[in-house]
Amino acid sequence: MKKVKLIYEGKAKRVYSTEEDDKFIIEFKDSATAFDGLKKAEIQGKGEANCAISSKIFELLTIKGVRNHYIERLNEREMLVRSVKIFPIEVIIRNRVAGSMAKRLGLEEGRKLEKPILEFCYKSDELHDPMINEDHISALGLASPEELITIKDTSLKTNQILIEFFKLCHLDLVDMKFEFGKDSSGEIYLADEISPDTCRLWELGTTESWDKDRFRRDLGGVEEAYNEVKKRVLETPVESKTRILIRLKQGILDAQGSVILNALKSLGFNEVLEVRVGKLLEIKLDRKVDEAGRIERMCKELLANPVMEDYEWEWIEE
């Protein structure tokens, strides 16, 4: 897939059109910004780290049944995604008090919340992304009530998945920012990126920061922090399960099916017209990379006879 035209450049990413109208290429930059672009720097390797982290996390979310725009990672800095129109809304989900919430409410950073808090901001650099509520979203037509329900439900589900995953990485997910988009058919997808640029991550059991706060607050070690998160995320296995159904192709004589059909009819089940016997397999995977292609290979090279059998497979949500 080739880049055709630059259609958007933000603080940390470039978005390109491709030969296919329904696909974009996102390129991750080494640029780091804070305070609406007032503070800027180049962090070597940041783009590669964010691309790798986002790719792995989007793959995890796909397994867990969270619809997102990610298709595949193309190289160290680029990923192929579905083309979506982004809602002008930022969703912030908080598990602990930190950042602007601590300042706004005069609370101590690090306090664990009784339940996750969802906040919404209007996407506008000029206005500094002001906070809005659900009434604003509805009254201004930023999203329909049904779309907002999907956005909220997906945000909460994703938050719970990532709390558990980052815990395996020995990281505490303090808060994070989401963006959502809609494709040409109206389907809603989790979009943008999920990385130390959009997540506040602390060392588990401490308040040591492994995210953009190291740049924002002049803590130093920004490059090292991003690379450490990348290392932990990529090294943490993601177990998944897939269900594979294999059956004889139409037109192939199914001897076992015929035996079962005759037995059923002898017992009085004359309404049964045909029986086709297949195999159902459930396979557990240590998924460190995108395994879709490897599952296809399993089916074609071993599990199914391509001359006589068809197959289909799906991820099993846990």
C-alpha positions in Angstrom: 0.0 0.0 0.0 1.4 3.4 -1.1 0.9 6.9 0.3 -0.8 9.1 -2.3 -1.4 12.5 -0.7 -0.9 14.1 2.7 -4.4 15.0 3.9 -3.6 16.0 7.5 -0.6 16.8 9.7 -0.9 17.1 13.4 1.5 17.5 16.3 2.7 13.9 16.3 1.4 12.2 13.2 0.8 12.6 9.4 -2.2 11.0 7.7 -2.0 10.1 4.0 -4.6 8.9 1.5 -3.9 5.7 -0.4 -5.0 4.0 -3.7 -8.0 2.8 -1.8 -10.6 5.3 -0.6 -11.4 3.4 2.5 -7.8 3.2 3.8 -5.4 5.7 5.2 -1.7 5.5 6.2 -0.7 7.1 9.5 3.0 8.1 9.9 4.2 8.7 13.5 6.7 11.6 13.9 9.4 12.1 16.5 7.9 15.5 17.4 6.9 16.1 21.0 4.6 19.0 22.0 2.9 20.2 25.2 0.7 23.0 26.3 -1.1 23.3 22.9 2.2 23.4 21.0 3.9 26.1 23.1 6.6 23.6 24.1 8.2 21.6 21.3 11.1 19.2 20.8 12.2 16.2 18.7 12.6 12.9 20.6 14.6 10.4 18.7 12.7 7.1 18.2 9.4 8.4 19.6 7.6 7.8 16.4 8.8 4.2 16.1 7.9 3.6 19.8 4.4 5.0 19.5 3.7 3.1 16.2 4.9 -0.2 17.8 2.9 0.3 21.0 -0.3 1.4 19.2 -0.1 -1.5 16.8 0.2 -4.1 19.6 -2.6 -2.5 21.6 -5.0 -2.2 18.7 -4.3 -5.9 17.9 -5.2 -6.8 21.5 -8.4 -4.8 21.3 -9.4 -6.5 18.0 -9.0 -9.8 19.8 -11.2 -8.6 22.6 -13.9 -7.4 20.3 -13.3 -3.7 20.3 -13.9 -2.3 16.8 -10.9 0.0 15.9 -9.5 1.5 12.8 -6.2 -0.5 12.8 -5.5 -2.9 9.9 -1.8 -3.6 10.0 1.6 -2.2 10.8 3.4 -1.4 7.5 6.9 -0.5 8.9 8.6 1.0 12.0 6.7 4.3 11.6 3.6 3.6 9.6 0.3 1.8 10.1 -2.5 1.1 7.7 -6.0 2.1 9.0 -9.6 2.4 7.9 -10.5 5.8 6.7 -12.9 7.4 9.2 -14.2 10.9 9.9 -13.2 11.8 13.4 -15.8 13.1 15.8 -14.8 16.5 17.1 -14.7 15.1 20.6 -11.9 13.9 22.9 -12.9 11.2 25.4 -10.8 11.2 28.6 -11.2 8.3 31.0 -9.7 8.6 34.5 -8.8 5.8 36.9 -6.8 8.0 39.3 -6.7 11.7 40.1 -3.9 13.3 38.1 -3.0 16.1 35.7 -5.7 18.7 35.0 -8.3 16.9 37.2 -6.0 17.3 40.3 -5.4 21.0 39.5 -9.1 21.7 38.7 -10.5 20.1 41.8 -7.7 20.7 44.2 -7.1 17.0 44.8 -3.9 15.1 45.5 -2.5 13.3 42.5 -2.6 9.5 42.7 -5.9 9.1 44.5 -7.7 6.0 43.2 -11.2 6.7 42.0 -14.1 4.6 43.1 -15.1 4.1 39.5 -13.7 5.4 36.2 -14.7 8.9 35.3 -15.5 9.8 31.7 -14.9 13.4 30.5 -15.4 15.0 27.1 -13.6 17.8 25.4 -14.3 19.7 22.2 -11.5 19.2 19.8 -10.1 22.6 19.0 -6.5 23.7 19.3 -7.5 27.4 19.1 -9.9 27.0 22.1 -7.5 24.7 24.0 -9.9 21.7 23.8 -12.5 23.0 26.3 -14.4 20.6 28.5 -18.0 19.9 27.4 -20.7 17.6 28.7 -23.2 15.2 27.1 -25.8 18.0 26.7 -23.3 20.1 24.7 -22.6 17.1 22.5 -26.3 16.5 21.8 -27.3 20.2 21.4 -24.4 21.0 19.1 -24.9 17.8 17.0 -21.4 16.6 17.6 -22.7 13.0 18.0 -26.2 11.4 18.1 -27.4 9.9 21.4 -26.9 6.4 19.9 -23.4 7.3 18.7 -22.6 8.7 22.2 -23.7 5.5 23.8 -21.4 3.5 21.6 -18.5 5.8 22.3 -19.0 5.6 26.1 -19.5 1.8 26.1 -16.4 1.3 24.0 -14.4 3.7 26.1 -15.3 1.9 29.3 -14.7 -1.6 27.8 -11.3 -0.5 26.4 -10.3 1.0 29.7 -10.9 -2.3 31.5 -9.0 -4.3 28.9 -6.0 -1.9 29.1 -6.0 -1.7 32.9 -5.4 -5.5 32.9 -2.9 -5.5 30.1 -0.8 -2.7 31.4 -0.8 -4.4 34.8 1.0 -7.3 33.1 3.5 -4.7 31.9 4.0 -3.6 35.5 2.3 -0.3 34.6 -0.6 1.5 36.2 -3.0 3.1 33.7 -3.9 6.4 35.4 -5.9 8.0 32.6 -6.0 8.2 28.8 -7.5 10.0 25.9 -9.5 8.4 23.1 -10.7 9.6 19.7 -13.5 8.0 17.6 -14.4 8.1 14.0 -17.1 7.0 11.7 -16.7 5.3 8.3 -18.8 5.9 5.2 -21.4 3.3 6.3 -21.8 4.9 9.7 -19.9 2.3 11.7 -18.0 3.8 14.7 -14.4 2.9 15.3 -11.9 3.7 18.0 -9.2 5.7 16.2 -6.1 7.7 16.5 -3.4 6.1 18.7 -2.9 4.5 22.1 0.6 5.3 23.4 2.5 7.2 26.0 1.4 10.3 24.2 -2.3 9.6 25.0 -2.0 7.5 28.2 -0.7 8.5 31.6 1.3 5.4 32.8 3.0 5.0 36.2 5.2 2.3 37.5 3.0 -0.1 39.3 2.8 0.8 43.0 4.5 4.2 42.5 3.9 7.5 40.8 7.0 7.2 38.6 5.9 8.5 35.1 6.6 6.5 31.9 4.7 8.8 29.5 4.5 12.3 28.0 4.6 13.9 31.5 8.3 13.3 31.4 8.5 15.8 28.6 5.6 18.0 29.9 7.1 18.4 33.4 10.8 18.5 32.4 11.5 15.2 34.2 14.1 14.1 31.6 14.6 10.6 30.2 11.8 11.0 27.7 13.4 8.8 25.0 14.2 6.1 27.6 10.7 6.1 29.0 9.0 5.6 25.6 11.4 2.9 24.7 10.9 1.1 28.1 7.1 1.2 27.5 7.6 -0.2 24.0 9.9 -3.0 25.4 7.4 -4.0 28.0 4.3 -3.9 25.7 6.0 -5.9 23.0 7.4 -8.5 25.4 4.1 -9.0 27.2 2.3 -12.0 25.6 -1.4 -11.6 24.8 -3.2 -14.9 25.1 -6.1 -15.3 22.7 -8.4 -18.1 21.5 -9.7 -18.8 18.0 -12.5 -21.1 16.9 -12.0 -22.9 13.6 -14.8 -24.7 11.8 -13.8 -27.2 9.1 -16.4 -29.0 6.9 -16.6 -30.8 3.6 -17.2 -28.7 0.5 -20.6 -28.9 -1.1 -20.7 -31.7 -3.7 -18.3 -33.9 -1.7 -19.9 -37.1 -0.5 -20.2 -37.0 3.3 -20.2 -40.6 4.3 -20.4 -39.9 8.1 -23.2 -37.5 7.5 -25.2 -40.1 5.5 -24.8 -42.6 8.3 -26.1 -40.1 10.9 -28.9 -39.1 8.6 -30.1 -42.7 8.2 -29.9 -43.2 11.9 -32.0 -40.1 12.6 -34.7 -41.2 10.1 -34.8 -44.7 11.6 -35.6 -43.0 14.9 -38.5 -41.1 13.3 -36.8 -37.7 12.7 -38.0 -37.6 9.1 -37.9 -33.8 8.9 -34.0 -34.0 8.7 -33.0 -33.6 5.1 -29.2 -33.5 5.2 -26.4 -33.9 7.7 -22.9 -32.5 7.1 -20.2 -33.5 9.6 -17.4 -31.1 10.4 -14.7 -30.4 12.9 -14.7 -27.6 15.4 -11.4 -26.7 17.0 -10.5 -24.1 19.7 -6.9 -23.0 19.7 -5.2 -21.0 22.4 -2.4 -18.7 21.2 0.4 -16.8 22.8 -0.2 -13.8 20.6 2.9 -11.5 20.5 2.3 -10.4 16.9 -0.7 -10.3 14.5 -1.6 -14.0 14.1 -4.4 -13.7 11.5 -2.0 -14.8 8.6 -0.6 -17.6 10.7 -4.0 -19.0 11.5 -4.8 -19.0 7.7 -1.5 -21.0 7.2 -2.5 -23.5 10.0 -5.8 -24.1 8.2 -4.4 -24.4 4.7 -1.3 -26.4 5.5 -2.5 -28.8 8.1 -6.0 -28.5 9.6 -8.0 -28.5 6.4 -7.7 -30.5 3.2 -8.0 -27.7 0.5 -9.3 -30.1 -2.1 -12.2 -31.4 -0.1 -12.8 -29.0 2.8 -13.7 -25.4 3.5 -13.0 -23.6 6.7 -13.8 -20.4 8.6 -12.4 -19.0 11.9 -13.1 -16.3 14.4 -11.5 -14.8 17.5 -13.2 -15.9 20.8 -13.9 -13.0 23.1 -13.1 -13.8 26.8 
